[in-house]
Amino acid sequence: MGDTRKNETVDRAAAVTMDLADPLGSYRSQFTVSGPIYLDGNSLGRPSASVIEALATAARDWSENLVGGWSRWIDLPAAVGDRVGRLIGAGPGQVVVCDSTTVNLYKLAAAGLSARPDRRVIWADADDFPTDRYVLQGLAQASGRQLRLLHGSAVDGLDADVVRSAIDADTALVCLSHVNFRSGARVDLAAITEAAHRHGALVLWDLCHSAGAVPVDLDDATADLAVGCTYKYLNGGPGSPGFAYVRCDLQDHLRQPVWGWFGQEDQFAMGPSYNPTTGMGRFLSGTPSVLGLLAIDAAVEIVESAGIPALWAKSQQLTAMLVDLVRSQLEPLGAALASPTDPHRRGAHVSLSHPRAWPWCKALIDRRMVIGDFRPPNVIRLGPAPLYTRFVDVFDAVQRMAEVLQAGVEDLSDRPRVT
Ligand SMILES: *Cc1c(COP(=O)(O)O)cnc(C)c1O
């Protein structure tokens, strides 16, 4: 079995050939690429030359125009929101870029809950990213609701049927990630949305691990609410603001809980009390992060130009190759694939488990060989971002990972350190 697999596995020359045929191959030159093989674009994307230039221009603009710049900056949350919206199947006027994903999740979940006052239950994934679960725990406690957790497979994720059978007339909100942060397992966004709607519940989607790499069509699915990151596959930079989507016909019926002047009807009238503006503006709270927004604007332009269909096609090829190599080269050395084997259930990253995952991952980083990331208890995540990762990078990364395992990870320290 091991031998047959080996024969089917791609060799380095085949990886080089795939790079030569890659229609997105030229995009890599827009990024500064050096050092170890970077397979962590799903955690923090790389800066493009255009983003670095946009930040320098923004700093000059600030320095020259000072407060006068606001006439051009004030509409950025909506303008950049529309641009991000096009990448997730959202028509104009339904996305704003502001705050962090955590804060946006809080605002939209709270808004959704207030729209379902008589329902007691919030459903979430027990295996979702911690911040999502914590926000929902806090909201459940503050609003006297019950947060109930769905349990799926650690590798294959949640089964749509498990979600379907959980939702009933007492469900106020279902909050799920489209792609799981640890395993990369992907759920059927449209099917789950439809199931929730059948029972009158609202769904809040977290698109952190989808936006910029995995196709999402929010309008087509009649999705209600969504949030996500801009610093992962969208390459907006460390701490660049998150985004929030609210379907157009829901916007004026929902109220988010952080009443700030940026959501106010006549912001500069500086009036005595809060009266939310119409549309997506009411989901804003305070002063937007202008530098972050200008960086996102430049970063998203590249994603837009490559196009989600082409990025997704390449991502699927990259992850298929990675899965193939993990199984043929790393499983015989004691690692195991920790992402779905079925490509239809995967997102854009691949995870593997190993009893000594932490020292293995750390050795790869310390020796400047491969940058992936460790996720407790025993998982290494590898995100070959399709915009700037070559097939040969994936091939070489696996060889280096095998090399470290072969040399032995038994004697390395196994205490994760916070860095
Ligand atoms: C990355 C990520 C976040 C990050 O939230 P921040 O508020 O930006 O720290 C939240 N949820 C999920 C699912 C993520 O993958």
The ligand as a MOL file (V3000), in Angstrom:
LIG
                    3D

  0  0  0     0  0            999 V3000
M  V30 BEGIN CTAB
M  V30 COUNTS 15 15 0 0 0
M  V30 BEGIN ATOM
M  V30 1 C -8.7730 34.3900 12.8960 0
M  V30 2 C -10.1130 34.1780 13.4760 0
M  V30 3 C -10.6890 35.1110 14.3500 0
M  V30 4 C -9.8990 36.3170 14.7770 0
M  V30 5 O -10.6270 37.2710 15.4580 0
M  V30 6 P -9.9360 38.6440 15.8360 0
M  V30 7 O -10.9970 39.4280 16.4820 0
M  V30 8 O -9.4110 39.2550 14.5670 0
M  V30 9 O -8.8060 38.3520 16.7550 0
M  V30 10 C -11.9780 34.8760 14.7970 0
M  V30 11 N -12.6670 33.7720 14.4230 0
M  V30 12 C -12.1340 32.8550 13.5980 0
M  V30 13 C -12.9340 31.6640 13.1870 0
M  V30 14 C -10.8440 33.0220 13.1150 0
M  V30 15 O -10.3070 32.1160 12.3070 0
M  V30 END ATOM
M  V30 BEGIN BOND
M  V30 1 1 1 2
M  V30 2 1 2 3
M  V30 3 2 2 14
M  V30 4 1 3 4
M  V30 5 2 3 10
M  V30 6 1 4 5
M  V30 7 1 5 6
M  V30 8 2 6 7
M  V30 9 1 6 8
M  V30 10 1 6 9
M  V30 11 1 10 11
M  V30 12 2 11 12
M  V30 13 1 12 13
M  V30 14 1 12 14
M  V30 15 1 14 15
M  V30 END BOND
M  V30 END CTAB
M  END
